[in-house]
């Protein structure tokens, strides 16, 4: 077993977005987070971006919100918009706190304090949403690693940056392509290409029995999604990675192979996964792959269901191990809420 000392076993956050207080316990390496729409699944992933250096966390949070077009028209100026679906009244100080327990038994407490210079404005996407903006003198660094994969992030220039970090290792590159073969069996080689001296590099794909190359962008969403996830897993070795709506872009008949390669790659790289989905077939194949192909992973699997109290609107997390999760599916219980 590799180094899993940075893996979380419990996590608590207060005053973050819609959560006045939210806690997850008994976490594993493979955490599948489910729940009704708008219950806060994505917000949980964003909270998990926390790290000891507050400026890195704020940078990560800004990038994650930027993925969702929530950070205004000119985020590179350094404006950060922080969202709260609760009616928070700020007079002089507002504190967001995080409490993390790791697999090696250590505990980490982070608190971010925002003072009176915060100003509230109303956003149109939700009647109950508020946002405050503060100015960060250092600006936002988009080159810093943000271990968060949004549900709709397709082909982009960042994929070339990912691959450039992998191709220096022959073994890493060979294993990476082997994993992609689960979705594209004829894929033989991937290279960075710059047709002109001053042009940006892009990824080209060599296929078996075909002389001409094709840009990666020509392949389907499933191939690009798997490429991105595998690269993110390798880059975040020994840490945690948050994946929003992991099923998006994957054809249901390929779910089984998809799950197998994602989970095995994460295990090989000691990466703790937090993944959201509301797709019933995706959940069923997740269970099937663990049960039939990767039974040694059972002890590391958790199903975390988020439930909102109809009266108080408080969201609680219910954690189930693999046996409980499997039983619920086998008897026909709804595990998504």
Phi and psi restraints in degrees (value plus and minus 20) as a CYANA .aco file:
   2 UNK   PHI    -104.7   -64.7
   2 UNK   PSI    -177.4  -137.4
   3 UNK   PHI    -108.6   -68.6
   3 UNK   PSI      89.7   129.7
   4 UNK   PHI    -135.8   -95.8
   4 UNK   PSI       1.4    41.4
   5 UNK   PHI     -84.0   -44.0
   5 UNK   PSI     -41.8    -1.8
   6 UNK   PHI    -111.9   -71.9
   6 UNK   PSI     -15.9    24.1
   7 UNK   PHI     -97.9   -57.9
   7 UNK   PSI     119.6   159.6
   8 UNK   PHI    -102.3   -62.3
   8 UNK   PSI     122.4   162.4
   9 UNK   PHI    -129.1   -89.1
   9 UNK   PSI     -41.7    -1.7
  10 UNK   PHI    -173.1  -133.1
  10 UNK   PSI     138.6   178.6
  11 UNK   PHI    -174.3  -134.3
  11 UNK   PSI     112.3   152.3
  12 UNK   PHI    -155.0  -115.0
  12 UNK   PSI     117.6   157.6
  13 UNK   PHI    -154.3  -114.3
  13 UNK   PSI     123.2   163.2
  14 UNK   PHI    -149.0  -109.0
  14 UNK   PSI     120.3   160.3
  15 UNK   PHI      42.5    82.5
  15 UNK   PSI      16.4    56.4
  16 UNK   PHI    -135.7   -95.7
  16 UNK   PSI      97.9   137.9
  17 UNK   PHI      31.1    71.1
  17 UNK   PSI    -143.2  -103.2
  18 UNK   PHI    -101.1   -61.1
  18 UNK   PSI     -26.4    13.6
  19 UNK   PHI    -114.5   -74.5
  19 UNK   PSI      93.4   133.4
  20 UNK   PHI     -91.2   -51.2
  20 UNK   PSI     -62.2   -22.2
  21 UNK   PHI    -174.9  -134.9
  21 UNK   PSI     107.2   147.2
  22 UNK   PHI    -162.3  -122.3
  22 UNK   PSI     116.9   156.9
  23 UNK   PHI    -161.0  -121.0
  23 UNK   PSI     120.1   160.1
  24 UNK   PHI    -141.8  -101.8
  24 UNK   PSI     113.4   153.4
  25 UNK   PHI    -141.6  -101.6
  25 UNK   PSI     146.4   186.4
  26 UNK   PHI      32.8    72.8
  26 UNK   PSI      30.5    70.5
  27 UNK   PHI     -97.5   -57.5
  27 UNK   PSI     131.2   171.2
  28 UNK   PHI    -137.0   -97.0
  28 UNK   PSI    -187.0  -147.0
  29 UNK   PHI     -98.8   -58.8
  29 UNK   PSI     -52.9   -12.9
  30 UNK   PHI    -137.3   -97.3
  30 UNK   PSI      81.9   121.9
  31 UNK   PHI    -131.9   -91.9
  31 UNK   PSI      91.5   131.5
  32 UNK   PHI    -119.1   -79.1
  32 UNK   PSI      93.7   133.7
  33 UNK   PHI    -119.8   -79.8
  33 UNK   PSI     104.1   144.1
  34 UNK   PHI    -148.8  -108.8
  34 UNK   PSI     149.1   189.1
  35 UNK   PHI     136.2   176.2
  35 UNK   PSI     148.5   188.5
  36 UNK   PHI     -80.8   -40.8
  36 UNK   PSI     141.1   181.1
  37 UNK   PHI     -80.5   -40.5
  37 UNK   PSI     123.3   163.3
  38 UNK   PHI      46.6    86.6
  38 UNK   PSI      -2.1    37.9
  39 UNK   PHI    -104.0   -64.0
  39 UNK   PSI     -35.0     5.0
  40 UNK   PHI      93.7   133.7
  40 UNK   PSI       1.5    41.5
  41 UNK   PHI     -81.9   -41.9
  41 UNK   PSI     -65.9   -25.9
  42 UNK   PHI     -86.3   -46.3
  42 UNK   PSI     -56.0   -16.0
  43 UNK   PHI     -82.0   -42.0
  43 UNK   PSI     -55.6   -15.6
  44 UNK   PHI     -82.3   -42.3
  44 UNK   PSI     -64.9   -24.9
  45 UNK   PHI     -81.6   -41.6
  45 UNK   PSI     -59.7   -19.7
  46 UNK   PHI     -86.5   -46.5
  46 UNK   PSI     -58.4   -18.4
  47 UNK   PHI     -83.7   -43.7
  47 UNK   PSI     -53.3   -13.3
  48 UNK   PHI     -90.9   -50.9
  48 UNK   PSI     -25.3    14.7
  49 UNK   PHI     -93.4   -53.4
  49 UNK   PSI     -27.0    13.0
  50 UNK   PHI     -77.4   -37.4
  50 UNK   PSI     126.1   166.1
  51 UNK   PHI    -171.3  -131.3
  51 UNK   PSI     146.5   186.5
  52 UNK   PHI     -78.0   -38.0
  52 UNK   PSI     -54.5   -14.5
  53 UNK   PHI    -107.1   -67.1
  53 UNK   PSI      90.3   130.3
  54 UNK   PHI     -81.3   -41.3
  54 UNK   PSI     -55.4   -15.4
  55 UNK   PHI     -87.8   -47.8
  55 UNK   PSI     -51.6   -11.6
  56 UNK   PHI     -90.4   -50.4
  56 UNK   PSI     -61.4   -21.4
  57 UNK   PHI     -80.9   -40.9
  57 UNK   PSI     -65.6   -25.6
  58 UNK   PHI     -84.0   -44.0
  58 UNK   PSI     -56.2   -16.2
  59 UNK   PHI     -83.6   -43.6
  59 UNK   PSI     -66.9   -26.9
  60 UNK   PHI     -80.3   -40.3
  60 UNK   PSI     -63.9   -23.9
  61 UNK   PHI     -83.1   -43.1
  61 UNK   PSI     -61.2   -21.2
  62 UNK   PHI     -82.3   -42.3
  62 UNK   PSI     -65.0   -25.0
  63 UNK   PHI     -83.0   -43.0
  63 UNK   PSI     -62.3   -22.3
  64 UNK   PHI     -82.3   -42.3
  64 UNK   PSI     -62.4   -22.4
  65 UNK   PHI     -88.4   -48.4
  65 UNK   PSI     -53.0   -13.0
  66 UNK   PHI     -85.1   -45.1
  66 UNK   PSI     -54.3   -14.3
  67 UNK   PHI     -75.6   -35.6
  67 UNK   PSI     -53.6   -13.6
  68 UNK   PHI    -118.7   -78.7
  68 UNK   PSI      -8.6    31.4
  69 UNK   PHI      39.1    79.1
  69 UNK   PSI      17.8    57.8
  70 UNK   PHI    -125.0   -85.0
  70 UNK   PSI     -12.5    27.5
  71 UNK   PHI    -131.0   -91.0
  71 UNK   PSI       1.5    41.5
  72 UNK   PHI      68.3   108.3
  72 UNK   PSI    -197.6  -157.6
  73 UNK   PHI    -102.6   -62.6
  73 UNK   PSI     -43.4    -3.4
  74 UNK   PHI    -159.6  -119.6
  74 UNK   PSI      48.0    88.0
  75 UNK   PHI     -84.6   -44.6
  75 UNK   PSI     -43.0    -3.0
  76 UNK   PHI     -89.6   -49.6
  76 UNK   PSI     -29.1    10.9
  77 UNK   PHI     -93.4   -53.4
  77 UNK   PSI     -35.9     4.1
  78 UNK   PHI      85.1   125.1
  78 UNK   PSI     -11.5    28.5
  79 UNK   PHI    -100.8   -60.8
  79 UNK   PSI     110.2   150.2
  80 UNK   PHI    -136.2   -96.2
  80 UNK   PSI     107.0   147.0
  81 UNK   PHI    -125.2   -85.2
  81 UNK   PSI     105.8   145.8
  82 UNK   PHI    -135.1   -95.1
  82 UNK   PSI     107.1   147.1
  83 UNK   PHI    -122.1   -82.1
  83 UNK   PSI     122.8   162.8
  84 UNK   PHI    -159.6  -119.6
  84 UNK   PSI     102.0   142.0
  85 UNK   PHI    -107.3   -67.3
  85 UNK   PSI      -8.8    31.2
  86 UNK   PHI    -132.3   -92.3
  86 UNK   PSI     141.0   181.0
  87 UNK   PHI    -102.2   -62.2
  87 UNK   PSI      68.0   108.0
  88 UNK   PHI    -117.7   -77.7
  88 UNK   PSI     105.7   145.7
  89 UNK   PHI    -124.7   -84.7
  89 UNK   PSI      99.1   139.1
  90 UNK   PHI    -123.9   -83.9
  90 UNK   PSI     107.4   147.4
  91 UNK   PHI    -123.6   -83.6
  91 UNK   PSI     -85.5   -45.5
  92 UNK   PHI    -140.3  -100.3
  92 UNK   PSI     -53.8   -13.8
  93 UNK   PHI    -168.7  -128.7
  93 UNK   PSI     124.1   164.1
  94 UNK   PHI    -155.3  -115.3
  94 UNK   PSI     109.3   149.3
  95 UNK   PHI    -139.0   -99.0
  95 UNK   PSI     110.9   150.9
  96 UNK   PHI    -128.5   -88.5
  96 UNK   PSI     105.1   145.1
  97 UNK   PHI    -141.6  -101.6
  97 UNK   PSI     128.2   168.2
  98 UNK   PHI    -153.2  -113.2
  98 UNK   PSI     116.3   156.3
  99 UNK   PHI    -147.8  -107.8
  99 UNK   PSI      94.4   134.4
 100 UNK   PHI    -139.4   -99.4
 100 UNK   PSI     113.9   153.9
 101 UNK   PHI    -134.7   -94.7
 101 UNK   PSI     112.3   152.3
 102 UNK   PHI    -125.2   -85.2
 102 UNK   PSI     146.1   186.1
 103 UNK   PHI     -86.0   -46.0
 103 UNK   PSI     -40.0     0.0
 104 UNK   PHI    -107.5   -67.5
 104 UNK   PSI     -13.4    26.6
 105 UNK   PHI      71.9   111.9
 105 UNK   PSI     -28.5    11.5
 106 UNK   PHI     -96.5   -56.5
 106 UNK   PSI     135.5   175.5
 107 UNK   PHI    -144.1  -104.1
 107 UNK   PSI     121.1   161.1
 108 UNK   PHI    -149.4  -109.4
 108 UNK   PSI     107.9   147.9
 109 UNK   PHI    -137.2   -97.2
 109 UNK   PSI     106.1   146.1
 110 UNK   PHI    -141.2  -101.2
 110 UNK   PSI     118.8   158.8
 111 UNK   PHI    -156.6  -116.6
 111 UNK   PSI     110.4   150.4
 112 UNK   PHI    -130.9   -90.9
 112 UNK   PSI     104.1   144.1
 113 UNK   PHI    -131.0   -91.0
 113 UNK   PSI     110.3   150.3
 114 UNK   PHI    -137.7   -97.7
 114 UNK   PSI     110.8   150.8
 115 UNK   PHI    -118.1   -78.1
 115 UNK   PSI    -187.8  -147.8
 116 UNK   PHI     -83.5   -43.5
 116 UNK   PSI     -38.3     1.7
 117 UNK   PHI     -88.4   -48.4
 117 UNK   PSI     -27.1    12.9
 118 UNK   PHI     -85.1   -45.1
 118 UNK   PSI     118.4   158.4
 119 UNK   PHI    -143.6  -103.6
 119 UNK   PSI     120.6   160.6
 120 UNK   PHI    -112.7   -72.7
 120 UNK   PSI     120.1   160.1
 121 UNK   PHI    -155.7  -115.7
 121 UNK   PSI     141.2   181.2
 122 UNK   PHI    -118.4   -78.4
 122 UNK   PSI     116.1   156.1
 123 UNK   PHI    -125.9   -85.9
 123 UNK   PSI     125.6   165.6
 124 UNK   PHI     -99.7   -59.7
 124 UNK   PSI     -33.2     6.8
 125 UNK   PHI     -94.1   -54.1
 125 UNK   PSI     -33.0     7.0
 126 UNK   PHI    -175.2  -135.2
 126 UNK   PSI     113.4   153.4
 127 UNK   PHI     -82.1   -42.1
 127 UNK   PSI     -50.5   -10.5
 128 UNK   PHI    -114.8   -74.8
 128 UNK   PSI     -23.5    16.5
 129 UNK   PHI    -102.7   -62.7
 129 UNK   PSI     122.7   162.7
 130 UNK   PHI    -146.5  -106.5
 130 UNK   PSI     136.1   176.1
 131 UNK   PHI    -162.7  -122.7
 131 UNK   PSI     122.0   162.0
 132 UNK   PHI    -136.9   -96.9
 132 UNK   PSI     131.1   171.1
 133 UNK   PHI    -142.1  -102.1
 133 UNK   PSI     113.6   153.6
 134 UNK   PHI    -152.2  -112.2
 134 UNK   PSI     139.5   179.5
 135 UNK   PHI    -121.2   -81.2
 135 UNK   PSI     106.2   146.2
 136 UNK   PHI    -122.7   -82.7
 136 UNK   PSI      94.5   134.5
 137 UNK   PHI     -82.1   -42.1
 137 UNK   PSI     -46.1    -6.1
 138 UNK   PHI    -101.9   -61.9
 138 UNK   PSI     -33.9     6.1
 139 UNK   PHI      56.8    96.8
 139 UNK   PSI    -197.0  -157.0
 140 UNK   PHI    -126.8   -86.8
 140 UNK   PSI     109.3   149.3
 141 UNK   PHI    -121.9   -81.9
 141 UNK   PSI      85.8   125.8
 142 UNK   PHI     -99.4   -59.4
 142 UNK   PSI     -25.6    14.4
 143 UNK   PHI    -107.3   -67.3
 143 UNK   PSI     -33.7     6.3
 144 UNK   PHI     -89.5   -49.5
 144 UNK   PSI     122.7   162.7
 145 UNK   PHI     -86.5   -46.5
 145 UNK   PSI     108.0   148.0
 146 UNK   PHI    -138.2   -98.2
 146 UNK   PSI      85.7   125.7
 147 UNK   PHI     -96.2   -56.2
 147 UNK   PSI      39.7    79.7
 148 UNK   PHI    -161.5  -121.5
 148 UNK   PSI     104.5   144.5
 149 UNK   PHI    -132.1   -92.1
 149 UNK   PSI      88.5   128.5
 150 UNK   PHI     -91.9   -51.9
 150 UNK   PSI     140.8   180.8
 151 UNK   PHI     -88.7   -48.7
 151 UNK   PSI     -47.1    -7.1
 152 UNK   PHI    -129.8   -89.8
 152 UNK   PSI      -9.4    30.6
 153 UNK   PHI     -94.3   -54.3
 153 UNK   PSI      86.3   126.3
 154 UNK   PHI    -117.0   -77.0
 154 UNK   PSI    -160.0  -120.0
 155 UNK   PHI     -92.4   -52.4
 155 UNK   PSI     109.3   149.3
 156 UNK   PHI    -171.6  -131.6
 156 UNK   PSI     149.4   189.4
 157 UNK   PHI     -84.1   -44.1
 157 UNK   PSI     -41.1    -1.1
 158 UNK   PHI     -86.5   -46.5
 158 UNK   PSI     -40.5    -0.5
 159 UNK   PHI     -84.4   -44.4
 159 UNK   PSI     -54.3   -14.3
 160 UNK   PHI     -86.8   -46.8
 160 UNK   PSI     -55.6   -15.6
 161 UNK   PHI     -85.6   -45.6
 161 UNK   PSI     -62.1   -22.1
 162 UNK   PHI     -77.5   -37.5
 162 UNK   PSI     -70.9   -30.9
 163 UNK   PHI     -88.7   -48.7
 163 UNK   PSI     -52.4   -12.4
 164 UNK   PHI     -82.5   -42.5
 164 UNK   PSI     -47.6    -7.6
 165 UNK   PHI     -97.6   -57.6
 165 UNK   PSI     -40.6    -0.6
 166 UNK   PHI    -113.4   -73.4
 166 UNK   PSI     -52.7   -12.7
 167 UNK   PHI     -93.0   -53.0
 167 UNK   PSI     -30.3     9.7
 168 UNK   PHI     -92.8   -52.8
 168 UNK   PSI     -36.8     3.2
 169 UNK   PHI    -127.9   -87.9
 169 UNK   PSI      98.5   138.5
 170 UNK   PHI     -82.6   -42.6
 170 UNK   PSI     -62.1   -22.1
 171 UNK   PHI     -86.0   -46.0
 171 UNK   PSI     -65.0   -25.0
 172 UNK   PHI     -81.2   -41.2
 172 UNK   PSI     -63.4   -23.4
 173 UNK   PHI     -85.9   -45.9
 173 UNK   PSI     -62.2   -22.2
 174 UNK   PHI     -83.8   -43.8
 174 UNK   PSI     -63.8   -23.8
 175 UNK   PHI     -86.8   -46.8
 175 UNK   PSI     -55.2   -15.2
 176 UNK   PHI     -83.1   -43.1
 176 UNK   PSI     -67.2   -27.2
 177 UNK   PHI     -86.9   -46.9
 177 UNK   PSI     -58.1   -18.1
 178 UNK   PHI     -79.8   -39.8
 178 UNK   PSI     -59.3   -19.3
 179 UNK   PHI     -86.8   -46.8
 179 UNK   PSI     -59.9   -19.9
 180 UNK   PHI     -86.1   -46.1
 180 UNK   PSI     -44.4    -4.4
 181 UNK   PHI     -82.1   -42.1
 181 UNK   PSI     -37.9     2.1
 182 UNK   PHI     -86.4   -46.4
 182 UNK   PSI     -45.5    -5.5
 183 UNK   PHI    -123.4   -83.4
 183 UNK   PSI     -58.0   -18.0
 184 UNK   PHI    -143.2  -103.2
 184 UNK   PSI      68.5   108.5
 185 UNK   PHI     -79.3   -39.3
 185 UNK   PSI     -50.5   -10.5
 186 UNK   PHI    -106.6   -66.6
 186 UNK   PSI     -21.7    18.3
 187 UNK   PHI     -86.7   -46.7
 187 UNK   PSI     107.5   147.5
 188 UNK   PHI    -132.9   -92.9
 188 UNK   PSI     -57.1   -17.1
 189 UNK   PHI    -177.1  -137.1
 189 UNK   PSI     129.5   169.5
 190 UNK   PHI    -148.2  -108.2
 190 UNK   PSI     113.9   153.9
 191 UNK   PHI    -157.2  -117.2
 191 UNK   PSI     138.1   178.1
 192 UNK   PHI    -109.1   -69.1
 192 UNK   PSI     113.5   153.5
 193 UNK   PHI    -150.2  -110.2
 193 UNK   PSI     118.9   158.9
 194 UNK   PHI    -148.8  -108.8
 194 UNK   PSI      77.8   117.8
 195 UNK   PHI     -83.0   -43.0
 195 UNK   PSI     -46.5    -6.5
 196 UNK   PHI    -146.2  -106.2
 196 UNK   PSI     134.9   174.9
 197 UNK   PHI     -77.2   -37.2
 197 UNK   PSI     -60.6   -20.6
 198 UNK   PHI    -122.0   -82.0
 198 UNK   PSI      -6.8    33.2
 199 UNK   PHI    -112.2   -72.2
 199 UNK   PSI     135.6   175.6
 200 UNK   PHI     -93.6   -53.6
 200 UNK   PSI     122.0   162.0
 201 UNK   PHI     -90.0   -50.0
 201 UNK   PSI     131.3   171.3
 202 UNK   PHI    -159.9  -119.9
 202 UNK   PSI     145.9   185.9
 203 UNK   PHI    -112.0   -72.0
 203 UNK   PSI     110.1   150.1
 204 UNK   PHI    -138.1   -98.1
 204 UNK   PSI     130.9   170.9
 205 UNK   PHI    -138.2   -98.2
 205 UNK   PSI     110.4   150.4
 206 UNK   PHI    -118.8   -78.8
 206 UNK   PSI     114.0   154.0
 207 UNK   PHI    -136.9   -96.9
 207 UNK   PSI     131.1   171.1
 208 UNK   PHI     -82.9   -42.9
 208 UNK   PSI     118.8   158.8
 209 UNK   PHI      48.7    88.7
 209 UNK   PSI      -9.3    30.7
 210 UNK   PHI    -148.0  -108.0
 210 UNK   PSI     106.4   146.4
 211 UNK   PHI     -96.4   -56.4
 211 UNK   PSI     -59.0   -19.0
 212 UNK   PHI    -101.6   -61.6
 212 UNK   PSI     134.7   174.7
 213 UNK   PHI    -119.6   -79.6
 213 UNK   PSI     141.2   181.2
 214 UNK   PHI    -150.6  -110.6
 214 UNK   PSI     124.3   164.3
 215 UNK   PHI     -88.8   -48.8
 215 UNK   PSI     126.1   166.1
 216 UNK   PHI     -76.6   -36.6
 216 UNK   PSI     -51.8   -11.8
 217 UNK   PHI     -80.7   -40.7
 217 UNK   PSI     -39.5     0.5
 218 UNK   PHI     -99.0   -59.0
 218 UNK   PSI     -34.3     5.7
 219 UNK   PHI    -103.4   -63.4
 219 UNK   PSI     147.4   187.4
 220 UNK   PHI     -92.1   -52.1
 220 UNK   PSI     150.9   190.9
 221 UNK   PHI     -79.4   -39.4
 221 UNK   PSI     -55.9   -15.9
 222 UNK   PHI     -83.5   -43.5
 222 UNK   PSI     -62.4   -22.4
 223 UNK   PHI     -84.6   -44.6
 223 UNK   PSI     -65.3   -25.3
 224 UNK   PHI     -85.6   -45.6
 224 UNK   PSI     -59.4   -19.4
 225 UNK   PHI     -82.4   -42.4
 225 UNK   PSI     -67.4   -27.4
 226 UNK   PHI     -84.1   -44.1
 226 UNK   PSI     -60.7   -20.7
 227 UNK   PHI     -76.6   -36.6
 227 UNK   PSI     -68.8   -28.8
 228 UNK   PHI     -83.1   -43.1
 228 UNK   PSI     -66.2   -26.2
 229 UNK   PHI     -84.9   -44.9
 229 UNK   PSI     -63.8   -23.8
 230 UNK   PHI     -82.8   -42.8
 230 UNK   PSI     -61.9   -21.9
 231 UNK   PHI     -84.0   -44.0
 231 UNK   PSI     -63.2   -23.2
 232 UNK   PHI     -83.1   -43.1
 232 UNK   PSI     -59.5   -19.5
 233 UNK   PHI     -83.2   -43.2
 233 UNK   PSI     -66.5   -26.5
 234 UNK   PHI     -84.1   -44.1
 234 UNK   PSI     -61.8   -21.8
 235 UNK   PHI     -86.5   -46.5
 235 UNK   PSI     -53.0   -13.0
 236 UNK   PHI    -117.1   -77.1
 236 UNK   PSI      11.0    51.0
 237 UNK   PHI     -70.5   -30.5
 237 UNK   PSI     110.3   150.3
 238 UNK   PHI      60.6   100.6
 238 UNK   PSI     -19.8    20.2
 239 UNK   PHI    -141.1  -101.1
 239 UNK   PSI    -182.6  -142.6
 240 UNK   PHI    -132.3   -92.3
 240 UNK   PSI     132.9   172.9
 241 UNK   PHI    -154.3  -114.3
 241 UNK   PSI     112.1   152.1
 242 UNK   PHI    -125.7   -85.7
 242 UNK   PSI     108.6   148.6
 243 UNK   PHI    -146.5  -106.5
 243 UNK   PSI      97.7   137.7
 244 UNK   PHI    -110.6   -70.6
 244 UNK   PSI     108.6   148.6
 245 UNK   PHI      28.5    68.5
 245 UNK   PSI      47.3    87.3
 246 UNK   PHI     -81.4   -41.4
 246 UNK   PSI     -42.0    -2.0
 247 UNK   PHI     -97.1   -57.1
 247 UNK   PSI     -38.8     1.2
 248 UNK   PHI     -79.0   -39.0
 248 UNK   PSI     107.9   147.9
 249 UNK   PHI      67.9   107.9
 249 UNK   PSI     -24.1    15.9
 250 UNK   PHI    -121.6   -81.6
 250 UNK   PSI     102.9   142.9
 251 UNK   PHI     -85.9   -45.9
 251 UNK   PSI     114.9   154.9
 252 UNK   PHI     -79.6   -39.6
 252 UNK   PSI     -49.3    -9.3
 253 UNK   PHI     -92.1   -52.1
 253 UNK   PSI     -31.9     8.1
 254 UNK   PHI    -124.9   -84.9
 254 UNK   PSI     -16.4    23.6
 255 UNK   PHI     -76.7   -36.7
 255 UNK   PSI     -61.0   -21.0
 256 UNK   PHI     -84.3   -44.3
 256 UNK   PSI     -70.1   -30.1
 257 UNK   PHI     -84.9   -44.9
 257 UNK   PSI     -56.5   -16.5
 258 UNK   PHI     -79.6   -39.6
 258 UNK   PSI     -71.0   -31.0
 259 UNK   PHI     -81.7   -41.7
 259 UNK   PSI     -61.4   -21.4
 260 UNK   PHI     -80.3   -40.3
 260 UNK   PSI     -66.7   -26.7
 261 UNK   PHI     -94.2   -54.2
 261 UNK   PSI     -55.1   -15.1
 262 UNK   PHI     -85.1   -45.1
 262 UNK   PSI     -68.4   -28.4
 263 UNK   PHI     -87.2   -47.2
 263 UNK   PSI     -61.5   -21.5
 264 UNK   PHI     -86.7   -46.7
 264 UNK   PSI     -60.0   -20.0
 265 UNK   PHI     -85.3   -45.3
 265 UNK   PSI     -60.1   -20.1
 266 UNK   PHI     -84.0   -44.0
 266 UNK   PSI     -61.2   -21.2
 267 UNK   PHI     -83.9   -43.9
 267 UNK   PSI     -64.1   -24.1
 268 UNK   PHI     -83.3   -43.3
 268 UNK   PSI     -48.0    -8.0
 269 UNK   PHI    -126.5   -86.5
 269 UNK   PSI     -10.0    30.0
 270 UNK   PHI      35.3    75.3
 270 UNK   PSI      20.1    60.1
 271 UNK   PHI    -119.4   -79.4
 271 UNK   PSI     109.8   149.8
 272 UNK   PHI    -107.8   -67.8
 272 UNK   PSI     104.7   144.7
 273 UNK   PHI    -123.9   -83.9
 273 UNK   PSI     114.7   154.7
 274 UNK   PHI    -140.7  -100.7
 274 UNK   PSI      93.3   133.3
 275 UNK   PHI    -148.3  -108.3
 275 UNK   PSI     116.5   156.5
 276 UNK   PHI    -127.2   -87.2
 276 UNK   PSI     132.3   172.3
 277 UNK   PHI    -184.0  -144.0
 277 UNK   PSI     136.7   176.7
 278 UNK   PHI    -148.7  -108.7
 278 UNK   PSI      -7.2    32.8
 279 UNK   PHI    -110.6   -70.6
 279 UNK   PSI      98.3   138.3
 280 UNK   PHI     -83.9   -43.9
 280 UNK   PSI     -60.7   -20.7
 281 UNK   PHI     -86.8   -46.8
 281 UNK   PSI     -58.1   -18.1
 282 UNK   PHI     -80.9   -40.9
 282 UNK   PSI     -62.9   -22.9
 283 UNK   PHI     -85.1   -45.1
 283 UNK   PSI     -63.5   -23.5
 284 UNK   PHI     -83.8   -43.8
 284 UNK   PSI     -63.1   -23.1
 285 UNK   PHI     -89.7   -49.7
 285 UNK   PSI     -51.9   -11.9
 286 UNK   PHI     -78.2   -38.2
 286 UNK   PSI     -68.3   -28.3
 287 UNK   PHI     -83.4   -43.4
 287 UNK   PSI     -61.7   -21.7
 288 UNK   PHI     -84.4   -44.4
 288 UNK   PSI     -63.6   -23.6
 289 UNK   PHI     -84.1   -44.1
 289 UNK   PSI     -63.2   -23.2
 290 UNK   PHI     -83.1   -43.1
 290 UNK   PSI     -64.2   -24.2
 291 UNK   PHI     -89.5   -49.5
 291 UNK   PSI     -62.1   -22.1
 292 UNK   PHI    -117.6   -77.6
 292 UNK   PSI     -54.5   -14.5
 293 UNK   PHI    -131.0   -91.0
 293 UNK   PSI     -50.1   -10.1
 294 UNK   PHI    -150.6  -110.6
 294 UNK   PSI      34.5    74.5
 295 UNK   PHI     -81.7   -41.7
 295 UNK   PSI     -43.5    -3.5
 296 UNK   PHI     -90.2   -50.2
 296 UNK   PSI     -30.8     9.2
 297 UNK   PHI    -109.7   -69.7
 297 UNK   PSI     -27.0    13.0
 298 UNK   PHI     -73.9   -33.9
 298 UNK   PSI     -61.5   -21.5
 299 UNK   PHI     -86.8   -46.8
 299 UNK   PSI     -36.7     3.3
 300 UNK   PHI    -120.1   -80.1
 300 UNK   PSI     -19.5    20.5
 301 UNK   PHI    -115.1   -75.1
 301 UNK   PSI     116.6   156.6
 302 UNK   PHI    -154.7  -114.7
 302 UNK   PSI     117.7   157.7
 303 UNK   PHI    -125.6   -85.6
 303 UNK   PSI      99.8   139.8
 304 UNK   PHI    -133.6   -93.6
 304 UNK   PSI      93.7   133.7
 305 UNK   PHI    -122.4   -82.4
 305 UNK   PSI     104.7   144.7
 306 UNK   PHI    -112.8   -72.8
 306 UNK   PSI     108.3   148.3
 307 UNK   PHI    -146.6  -106.6
 307 UNK   PSI     110.9   150.9
 308 UNK   PHI    -119.9   -79.9
 308 UNK   PSI     109.9   149.9
 309 UNK   PHI     -91.2   -51.2
 309 UNK   PSI     104.6   144.6
 310 UNK   PHI     -81.9   -41.9
 310 UNK   PSI     -50.3   -10.3
 311 UNK   PHI    -108.7   -68.7
 311 UNK   PSI     -72.0   -32.0
 312 UNK   PHI    -108.2   -68.2
 312 UNK   PSI     -36.2     3.8
 313 UNK   PHI      48.1    88.1
 313 UNK   PSI     -10.9    29.1
 314 UNK   PHI     -91.7   -51.7
 314 UNK   PSI     117.9   157.9
 315 UNK   PHI    -124.4   -84.4
 315 UNK   PSI     108.9   148.9
 316 UNK   PHI    -139.6   -99.6
 316 UNK   PSI     130.9   170.9
 317 UNK   PHI    -126.3   -86.3
 317 UNK   PSI     107.5   147.5
 318 UNK   PHI    -131.5   -91.5
 318 UNK   PSI      96.7   136.7
 319 UNK   PHI    -119.9   -79.9
 319 UNK   PSI     111.5   151.5
 320 UNK   PHI    -144.9  -104.9
 320 UNK   PSI     117.9   157.9
 321 UNK   PHI     -98.5   -58.5
 321 UNK   PSI     159.4   199.4
 322 UNK   PHI     -83.8   -43.8
 322 UNK   PSI     -60.3   -20.3
 323 UNK   PHI     -82.0   -42.0
 323 UNK   PSI     -63.1   -23.1
 324 UNK   PHI     -86.4   -46.4
 324 UNK   PSI     -62.0   -22.0
 325 UNK   PHI     -82.0   -42.0
 325 UNK   PSI     -67.1   -27.1
 326 UNK   PHI     -83.7   -43.7
 326 UNK   PSI     -62.9   -22.9
 327 UNK   PHI     -81.7   -41.7
 327 UNK   PSI     -63.0   -23.0
 328 UNK   PHI     -80.2   -40.2
 328 UNK   PSI     -62.0   -22.0
 329 UNK   PHI     -89.0   -49.0
 329 UNK   PSI     -62.7   -22.7
 330 UNK   PHI     -84.2   -44.2
 330 UNK   PSI     -52.1   -12.1
 331 UNK   PHI    -113.2   -73.2
 331 UNK   PSI     -17.6    22.4
 332 UNK   PHI      66.8   106.8
 332 UNK   PSI      -5.5    34.5
 333 UNK   PHI     -94.5   -54.5
 333 UNK   PSI     128.2   168.2
 334 UNK   PHI     -99.9   -59.9
 334 UNK   PSI      95.4   135.4
 335 UNK   PHI    -115.2   -75.2
 335 UNK   PSI     -25.4    14.6
 336 UNK   PHI    -104.6   -64.6
 336 UNK   PSI     -31.3     8.7
